[in-house]
């Protein structure tokens, strides 16, 4: 069993090895360089008509696999419904 050598685990040596063997790390921009986008407009009033996207995803053929309340019911499919205005 080899002994641990603290000199081999110094951060300076690791940083020097990483910079010579791999590509340079991506630079993180300064806060002053970031762009601030204006907030999106929100409708205060909900309309009674308009586009509505509905997606239905089938998770399982047996709902008992996902929900414990359905453990005694066989062959009940389990779906997820997502709506987006």
PyMOL commands that set and color helices and strands:
alter all, ss='L'
color gray80, all
select helices_A, chain A and resi 6-9+11-21+31-33+63-65+68-70
alter helices_A, ss='H'
color red, helices_A
select strands_A, chain A and resi 53-60+78-84
alter strands_A, ss='S'
color yellow, strands_A
deselect
rebuild
show_as cartoon
